[in-house]
Amino acid sequence: MTRTTSKPDKHAAESKAKTASRGKKPGRKPTEDHVFYQLPLYYDIVFGSDVLAEVEFYKRLFKEFSTGKVRRVLEPACGSGHYMVLLGKAGFHVTGYDLSPSMVEYTRARIERAGLSKTVQVLEADMRNATLPGKFDVAINQINSLAYLKEDEEIVGHFKATADALVDGGLYIVELTLRCADFEKEHKVDESWAVERDGVRVAATWKPVRYDFEKKLRIVELTMVVDDHGKHSEYFETHELRLWTHEDIKRLTHAGGFDIIASFDCKFNPIPDGTCITGDTHEFPYFVLRKR
Ligand SMILES: C[S@@+](CC[C@H](N)C(=O)[O-])C[C@H]1O[C@@H](n2cnc3c(N)ncnc32)[C@H](O)[C@@H]1O
């Protein structure tokens, strides 16, 4: 999960609909069980905005960096499946997987509604130990979902398993949020926005609260307020995410069998080789990894 400032297209709906900051409510304790990901409709309303431009960017990367024709795409942590359906409509065979059974169920229904069940499939699996059917030409992983893997061993294990599921020279494109030199910079980001769809209004606040340098974690609080056809509910939870440094990304991808062959900023422009990428210099960078 990433912040929602200045992200092109992907968070356009949210940017247009920003509300006043809601933030943490005094006296309330956040839960840590990520209820948000068990509520796929609300997730999709508030985070599932138009990603068409990003999918076009992926297609450009496939052409530019893949050594063979790209036909089969894998999407770990696929969430509500909006990328999968767009890629499926573009003619790719797509397999996505997610830890949350309700996300999987929602995505499966979405695939069926789109008439893509023959070429697009979704599975329930964990990035830490997924065993995947068949071989893929590329894999994609967006919006810092990889940061739900916190320990070096599980991150390397995920890269190794994904490399095994790719053809020789296959690509893994990952979008990550890197740490800022100074948490105070990130601390100022307290994003609140609301989106309404078909009588359901979801307001969310995504608020980084601190860095834990020792455990390499970025602690974020998420508040979500829902009005579902007049029925109100409210959720408040903590997300502990891996606090990425560029050095760690290089080290862990390499240990997992990949080389970083290119990086891009959130506007899809190349980042020159040799740049030290941080959260201060680049929001939401993409790393193009090639299986060695
Ligand atoms: C921020 S959402 C991103 C979903 C989708 N990629 C998107 O861009 O909308 C993160 C997703 O990661 C999933 N997730 C978290 N930990 C996971 C794990 N260990 N294995 C598989 N999926 C996981 C959550 O259930 C959630 O759907």
The ligand as a Gaussian input file, in Angstrom:
#p B3LYP/6-31G(d) Opt

LIG

0 1
 C       -2.653000      -2.985000      -1.238000
 S       -3.523000      -4.406000      -1.701000
 C       -3.060000      -4.473000      -3.399000
 C       -3.979000      -5.249000      -4.269000
 C       -3.783000      -5.082000      -5.762000
 N       -2.464000      -5.516000      -6.181000
 C       -4.025000      -3.642000      -6.154000
 O       -3.098000      -2.988000      -6.617000
 O       -5.154000      -3.165000      -5.986000
 C       -2.557000      -5.642000      -0.932000
 C       -3.091000      -7.039000      -1.131000
 O       -2.098000      -7.931000      -0.645000
 C       -2.763000      -9.049000      -0.085000
 N       -1.785000      -9.732000       0.781000
 C       -1.247000      -9.300000       1.938000
 N       -0.363000     -10.205000       2.397000
 C       -0.337000     -11.219000       1.491000
 C        0.385000     -12.453000       1.394000
 N        1.257000     -12.814000       2.346000
 N        0.168000     -13.232000       0.330000
 C       -0.722000     -12.893000      -0.639000
 N       -1.446000     -11.743000      -0.596000
 C       -1.248000     -10.916000       0.461000
 C       -3.952000      -8.438000       0.647000
 O       -4.957000      -9.395000       0.912000
 C       -4.366000      -7.363000      -0.375000
 O       -5.338000      -7.847000      -1.267000

